[in-house]
Amino acid sequence: MKKIKFYRLKKGLTQKKLAKLLNVQQNTVAMWETGRSKPPLDKALKIAKALGTTVEELFDFNDKPLARR
């Protein structure tokens, strides 16, 4: 999730400031940036908005079809 860090720095935000905007702890942002965890969809949308980009730009989506049920 290096793109989160890239866009955060581009916006001039610290992890602490971004965390405050997203209503999460600073260590949560750090874990997202290092790839140790992934943000839930609602937070991913808020991250993109806060950083002035899109969810598609921030996260890599695989075009694999869903398994048949």
Long-range contacts (C-beta under 8 A, 24 or more apart in sequence): 1-32, 1-33, 1-34, 1-35, 1-38, 1-58, 1-59, 2-33, 2-35, 3-57, 3-58, 3-59, 4-29, 4-32, 4-33, 4-47, 4-51, 4-58, 5-33, 7-51, 7-52, 7-53, 7-58, 8-33, 8-51, 10-51, 11-50, 11-51, 11-52, 13-50, 13-51, 18-47, 18-50, 18-51, 21-46, 21-50, 22-46, 22-47, 22-50
